[in-house]
Amino acid sequence: MVQIKEFRIVMPMSLEEYQMAQMYMVMKMQQQSTNGAEGVEVLENRPFQDDVFGKGQYTSKVYRLQSKAPAWLTTIAPKDALVMQEEAWNAYPRCKTVIKCPYFAKFCLTIETFHKADNGTSENVHCLSEEQLAARQVETIDIASAATDYWSYAIGSSTFDFSKFKSAKTGRGPLLDRWQDHCNPVMTAYKLVTVDAPYWGFGYRLEQALLAGERALFMESHRNCFGWIDEWFGMTMQQIRELEQQGDCLLKEKISKPILLTNAEDCDQRFSHNSERHVQQVVHT
């Protein structure tokens, strides 16, 4: 059964600032999670233009993060098969990401994001039909929350305490109770996640695990967006792009390239810190 869930992440920054924050965050988190055996490999990173999104940036990546998979999943697939391929079309403020796994050929996860200058109160920014709205679940993620679960530890739980945090460059913070109602500037990332894993016996469990994983990733990445504000605030788009290009080169140097498994239709039957120093050097040049 296809699962549809909309996550709303309110952020204490403007739309323009968030674009910089997101690019910086993605680059830094990729560096932190990549080593010789696991991590992120950027295959393509180029401008694109089409009739659907207009102009934007296209990326193609491979994620090798097998050690983060729950134990039950490794009982139905070998660890070297738990590799994800991602395509993303970033035409800010609209973005679309499609994630597939060659081993689970029928699996697909899509994230459609719309960024809006509000505090998470818009009810249908994705223009869903009545049928889709009836199936959609909505959850607002509070980046100031300290709650943790299995996936927050697997993704890598940040240590920011936003009840005490204050940005030196912007003076923003701390984020206290109901901060979303009175902060200025403010914007929201509306992330519509659609996941389909049509496998008998474990498909629903896989879909729920992926939704939980995406939620933890959204929480961690957006906490970092704000927690690292004094690192990226004031940078230009050109500086971000230059930093991104150098970061892609570092990733290629750090990660090996194992062969991807491409056929796994027997799934149903089976069921019966060098990088951070480089970032700082570029930021301060």
C-alpha positions in Angstrom: 0.0 0.0 0.0 1.4 3.4 -1.0 2.1 5.6 2.1 1.7 9.4 1.8 3.0 11.7 4.6 3.6 15.4 4.6 6.3 16.7 7.0 6.3 20.4 7.8 9.6 21.9 9.1 9.4 25.5 10.3 12.6 27.4 10.3 13.7 30.7 11.9 15.1 32.2 8.6 14.0 33.7 5.3 13.4 31.8 2.1 16.6 33.2 0.7 18.7 32.3 3.7 17.3 28.8 3.8 18.5 28.1 0.3 22.1 28.9 1.4 21.6 27.0 4.7 20.3 23.9 2.9 23.2 23.7 0.4 25.8 24.2 3.1 24.2 21.6 5.3 23.9 19.0 2.6 27.6 19.4 1.7 28.8 19.3 5.3 26.7 16.3 6.3 27.8 14.4 3.2 31.4 14.9 4.2 30.8 13.8 7.8 29.0 10.6 6.8 31.5 9.5 4.1 34.5 7.2 4.5 36.3 4.6 2.5 33.5 2.1 2.8 30.2 4.0 3.2 28.8 7.4 2.4 27.7 9.5 -0.5 29.0 9.6 -4.1 28.0 12.4 -6.3 27.6 11.2 -9.9 26.2 14.4 -11.5 25.7 17.9 -10.3 24.7 20.3 -13.1 22.1 22.9 -14.1 18.9 21.8 -15.8 15.9 23.4 -17.5 12.6 21.7 -18.4 8.9 22.5 -18.8 7.9 21.2 -15.4 10.3 22.9 -13.0 11.9 25.6 -15.2 15.5 26.2 -14.3 17.4 24.5 -11.4 20.1 22.2 -10.3 20.1 18.4 -11.1 22.0 16.0 -8.9 22.5 12.2 -9.1 23.9 10.4 -6.1 24.6 7.0 -4.7 24.2 6.4 -0.9 26.1 3.5 0.6 24.9 3.6 4.3 24.4 -0.1 4.9 25.5 0.0 8.6 22.5 2.2 9.4 19.9 -0.3 8.2 17.8 -2.0 10.9 18.8 -5.5 11.7 15.6 -7.1 10.4 16.2 -5.7 7.0 19.6 -7.3 6.7 17.9 -10.7 7.1 16.2 -10.4 3.7 18.9 -8.7 1.8 22.7 -8.7 1.9 24.4 -5.6 3.3 26.0 -4.8 0.0 22.6 -4.7 -1.6 21.3 -1.9 0.6 22.5 0.9 -1.6 20.2 3.8 -2.6 20.3 5.8 -5.9 18.9 9.3 -5.7 17.9 11.8 -8.4 17.0 15.3 -7.4 15.7 18.4 -9.3 16.2 21.5 -7.2 14.3 24.4 -8.7 14.0 26.4 -5.5 11.5 27.0 -3.9 10.3 23.7 -5.5 12.3 20.5 -5.3 11.7 16.9 -6.2 13.8 13.9 -5.1 13.3 10.2 -6.3 15.1 7.5 -4.4 15.4 3.9 -5.7 17.2 0.7 -4.6 18.5 -1.5 -7.4 18.1 -4.6 -5.2 14.5 -3.9 -4.4 13.5 -3.1 -8.0 9.8 -2.3 -7.3 10.6 0.1 -4.5 10.3 3.9 -5.0 10.4 6.8 -2.6 9.5 10.3 -3.8 9.9 13.6 -1.9 8.3 16.7 -3.2 9.2 19.8 -1.4 7.7 23.3 -1.5 9.3 26.1 0.6 7.0 28.9 1.7 7.4 32.1 3.8 4.9 31.0 6.5 5.0 29.2 9.8 3.6 25.8 8.6 -0.1 26.7 8.5 -0.7 26.3 4.7 -3.0 23.3 4.2 -2.4 22.2 0.6 0.7 23.7 -0.9 1.2 20.6 -3.1 -2.3 21.0 -4.7 -3.3 17.5 -3.8 -6.6 16.0 -5.0 -9.4 15.2 -2.5 -8.4 11.5 -2.7 -4.8 12.3 -2.0 -5.7 14.6 0.9 -7.8 11.8 2.5 -4.8 9.5 2.3 -2.2 12.0 3.5 -0.9 12.2 7.0 0.6 15.5 8.3 3.3 15.9 10.9 4.9 19.2 12.0 8.6 18.7 13.0 9.9 21.0 15.8 13.7 21.4 15.3 13.9 22.5 19.0 12.6 19.1 20.2 15.1 17.0 22.1 13.2 13.7 21.6 15.2 10.8 20.1 14.5 7.3 18.8 16.3 4.5 17.0 16.5 6.4 13.7 17.7 9.7 15.3 20.7 7.7 16.6 21.2 5.9 13.3 21.2 9.1 11.3 23.4 10.9 13.8 21.8 12.9 16.5 23.1 16.5 16.8 23.9 18.0 20.2 22.4 21.5 19.8 20.4 22.7 22.7 18.2 25.3 21.0 16.6 26.4 24.3 20.0 28.0 25.1 21.4 28.5 21.6 21.9 32.1 20.3 23.5 32.9 16.9 26.4 35.3 17.2 26.0 36.7 13.7 22.2 37.1 13.6 21.1 37.2 17.3 18.5 34.5 16.6 17.6 32.1 19.4 17.0 30.7 21.8 14.0 28.7 20.4 11.5 28.5 23.3 8.0 27.1 23.7 5.8 27.9 20.6 8.7 29.8 19.0 7.1 29.2 15.6 4.2 31.6 16.3 6.3 34.7 16.9 9.7 34.3 15.2 10.7 36.6 12.3 11.9 35.8 9.7 10.2 32.5 9.3 9.7 29.9 6.6 8.5 26.3 6.2 9.7 23.3 4.2 6.7 21.3 3.2 7.9 17.8 2.3 5.5 15.4 0.8 6.9 11.8 1.0 5.3 9.1 -1.1 6.7 5.6 -0.5 5.8 2.4 -2.3 7.4 -1.0 -1.5 5.0 -3.6 -3.0 6.5 -6.7 -1.5 4.4 -9.3 0.2 5.1 -9.8 3.9 7.6 -7.0 4.5 6.6 -4.2 2.2 4.5 -2.3 4.8 7.2 -2.7 7.4 9.8 -1.4 5.0 7.6 1.6 4.1 7.1 2.5 7.8 10.8 2.2 8.4 11.6 4.5 5.5 9.1 7.1 6.7 10.7 7.0 10.2 14.1 7.3 8.6 13.1 10.3 6.5 11.6 12.0 9.5 14.8 11.5 11.5 16.8 12.8 8.5 14.6 15.9 8.2 15.0 16.6 11.9 18.8 16.2 11.9 19.4 18.1 8.7 17.2 21.1 9.7 18.6 21.2 13.2 22.0 21.5 11.5 20.8 24.2 9.1 20.1 26.4 12.1 22.8 25.2 14.3 25.5 26.0 11.7 24.0 29.4 10.9 27.1 31.3 11.9 29.1 29.3 9.4 27.0 29.9 6.3 25.3 33.2 7.1 26.6 36.0 4.8 27.9 33.6 2.1 27.1 34.3 -1.6 25.7 31.7 -4.0 29.0 31.7 -5.9 30.9 30.9 -2.7 28.4 28.1 -1.9 28.8 26.6 -5.5 32.6 26.7 -5.3 32.5 25.0 -1.9 30.0 22.4 -3.3 32.3 21.6 -6.2 35.3 21.1 -4.0 33.2 19.0 -1.6 32.1 16.7 -4.5 35.8 16.2 -5.4 36.6 15.3 -1.8 33.7 12.7 -1.7 35.1 11.0 -4.8 38.5 10.7 -3.2 37.1 9.3 0.1 34.6 6.6 -1.0 35.2 3.4 -2.8 32.9 2.2 -5.6 31.6 -1.3 -5.1 29.5 -3.0 -7.8 25.7 -2.3 -7.5 23.4 -5.3 -7.4 20.7 -4.9 -9.9 18.4 -7.9 -9.7 16.5 -9.0 -6.6 13.0 -10.3 -7.7 13.5 -13.1 -5.2 12.8 -10.8 -2.2 9.3 -12.3 -1.6 10.8 -15.7 -1.5 13.6 -14.6 0.8 11.2 -13.3 3.4 9.2 -16.8 3.6 37.5 14.9 10.4 39.6 16.0 7.4 36.6 17.1 5.5 35.4 19.6 8.2 38.9 21.3 8.2 38.6 21.7 4.4 35.1 23.2 4.7 36.4 25.8 7.2 39.3 26.7 4.9 37.0 27.4 2.0 34.5 29.4 4.0 37.3 31.7 5.3 38.9 32.3 1.9 
